Amino acid sequence: MKLVMLGTGNAVVTECYNTCFVLCDGEHYFLVDGGGGNGILRQLEKAGIPWRSIHDIFVTHRHMDHILGVVWMMRKAAQAAKRGGYDGEVRIYAHKKVLCILDDMAHMLLSKKEAECIGETIRLIPVADGDVYDIIGHKTTFFNIHSTKTKQHGFTIYLNEKEKLTCCGDEPYNESERMYVQGSRWLLHEAFCLDAEEEKYHAYEKHHSTVKDACVTAEKLHVENLVLYHTEDSDMASRKARYTAEGKAYFSGNLYVPDDLEVIDLD
């Protein structure tokens, strides 16, 4: 399996795309969030991932930088289906309130014929804490991250019978997630800024972590590989070096600070 980071930035970045990614297993694709607009289509094209081949999408929560790109994916699937050019269905997983928003937006923003695809070509599948699904051939468990801002879910997907990848969404680790995060071979965790720059970017006020915070958590929970995302974009050319230098002081595993469109081999 491979991880393709379509975007790595926070909500208001302009030098990179909002955080979203695809898990690829051969020709099977699992899209997690869609960023804040139709830039998702450009990122998929640049990554060489055909949007028609994405049949599983998970939306972590309702914030604009995560949900709006998914509406564009719905539009593309609906248009293609109405023209007879789309095979199968697209399954969108999220908690009920997010699905209600997607359904409302589809009926307000798409044409009547496109919106008719909801429930047919486009299936909205509600998830709750602890729900388990088979996604791209892998056992996947969704869990409530107990967000302090808006209801949000993360997930754990098993790469094989024993090894797992866990995504904590875009908020700091909560102890309620321990059973999912602890011992993960791969952990995807937000890191809004460097620890020394917290007062500049107000990460805590925005309910986010610093690089130090994320790395301390990963070390404590015996994570093997840590991927940091959802960052500020003040100096993209040096972000990888700056974040890696701070993180290595607190995390002894393999640390990744990917750029947009970077591919990470999970095997």
Stockholm file with secondary structure:
# STOCKHOLM 1.0

chainA/1-267         MKLVMLGTGNAVVTECYNTCFVLCDGEHYFLVDGGGGNGILRQLEKAGIPWRSIHDIFVTHRHMDHILGVVWMMRKAAQAAKRGGYDGEVRIYAHKKVLCILDDMAHMLLSKKEAECIGETIRLIPVADGDVYDIIGHKTTFFNIHSTKTKQHGFTIYLNEKEKLTCCGDEPYNESERMYVQGSRWLLHEAFCLDAEEEKYHAYEKHHSTVKDACVTAEKLHVENLVLYHTEDSDMASRKARYTAEGKAYFSGNLYVPDDLEVIDLD
#=GR chainA/1-267 SS CEEEEEECBCTTCSSSCBSEEEEEETTEEEEECCTTSTHHHHHHHHHTCCGGGEEEEECCCCCHHHHHHHHHHHHHHHHHHHTTCCCSCEEEEECHHHHHHHHHHHHHHSCHHHHTTBTTTEEEEECCTTCEEEETTEEEEEEECCCSSSCCEEEEEESSSSCEEEECTTSCCCGGGHHHHTTCSEEEEECCBCGGGHHHHTTTTTTCCBHHHHHHHHHHTTCSEEEEESBCCTTHHHHHHHHHHHHHTTCCSEEECCCTTCEEECC
#=GC SS_cons         CEEEEEECBCTTCSSSCBSEEEEEETTEEEEECCTTSTHHHHHHHHHTCCGGGEEEEECCCCCHHHHHHHHHHHHHHHHHHHTTCCCSCEEEEECHHHHHHHHHHHHHHSCHHHHTTBTTTEEEEECCTTCEEEETTEEEEEEECCCSSSCCEEEEEESSSSCEEEECTTSCCCGGGHHHHTTCSEEEEECCBCGGGHHHHTTTTTTCCBHHHHHHHHHHTTCSEEEEESBCCTTHHHHHHHHHHHHHTTCCSEEECCCTTCEEECC
//
